[in-house]
């Protein structure tokens, strides 16, 4: 499968009078395959939007190279077959939904009224097409944003926080639309904080922290190595301590019930045997896949800690001198 | 051309709905409306007082509208992130800038036409001039329109690299130099008695700064003594000057805007 997006050592550095050179994005190596939904995750200020802007040719990289649909970033031909929905988009408030589509359509040279109406139908705004944007709710604005992003029948969509600030119903609507985009063979590049949402829809993800990719791969691979949760009744404190000592597990009591949380790499039978040997009652044994949220927090924390360590060592060395 | 026209028409739609501009326009029309009743109080010729005051109101209001309209154009698009959705489409940055400028000029044209219509109508009602005189009065707003186009180009140029506040003072300053001080600098530049340094400064100011004073073509009613030798040639010159100077500023703005991080 061909790459929809490929970057090699893509870098964006800003000069700051106070802090000197700041690497907002550093040596970014990213590959997004055609036809997949790719999640681009990271804490605030990690460099997600900067990366998207570079890929769109809105800002210029200071190093490395990037290709979108096989062409160098910034190539105008690519802009005819890609689309972008920014975070919290703003549209000219005096315009109606239909006028918004006419305006953005005109930028492509599209004057197809039937297409505009069809897109409004698709995002459930046909009944509101004569309302002005100032009368639109956040969810409606997001949906008109998605409609404008489909005007040119794009092969690749960049969605920056597409469900940010939306109510649960709007969430589901937008999620369903994104899944449909993949079914239609489009590539979707999503930058988001909504990890549960990303986990549900993305095929692959990359986690960026402080401008550097710290983890990248298929969601199934990244989330493998899950946990097992065992809940049991009538278990003594001694047995609980014994389990704690033998297995690398988190052991706790909740309303008199023992809860054991352990890695699925360990054998749960030994824990079950220990409980049953003292007439304890197993209530449940549940394998749990690692959640994206766990992976995200783990990855970002580990990365932050590894970046702090050399600094601390250097500070200690400085102090010793 | 299609993206430019789409951006221009959207800009007009937005401009004519901006409350601050509508308020300035309303005040301008209001001032124009009360001028006929004030002109009778002056000792000077009622007709010349009336028309010169009307011109001053029209020019001042148009300049204020031109500045307020254009200084926020680019910064607002960046702040609201509309520029991202536009530039992610097959739209070049220069097309965006030209579209914005054309929209501003069209919106200015509409507002000047509205104020001029009120002015000419009032002048006709209160003075009942001959058709030739009425035509002379109606001609001046066209030159103000050219002047405002030039001013809009100055503001758009500055908006590619400055904040609206800085742009406001820079544009006001340049317009002030080009309207009030330009004739003074012209006389210094041509005065053989002035020091060479003063003459050089004056030559630079008159040569490099946009000559807004060119567009205040004195009406024979106000200045009966002032005669433009070859009227046709002069008018062609000031039309070309406005177009070429604006184009030069836009090209410079495009070069800066093309490199700018938005």
Interface residues (C-beta under 8 A of the other chain):
Chain A: X53 X56 X57 X58 X59 X60 X76 X79 X80 X82 X83 X84 X85 X86 X87 X88 X89 X90 X91 X92 X94 X95 X103 X104 X106 X107 X108 X109 X145 X148 X152 X158
Chain B: X2 X3 X5 X6 X7 X10 X13 X14 X17 X80 X81 X82 X83 X84 X85 X86 X87 X88 X89 X90 X91 X92 X261 X262
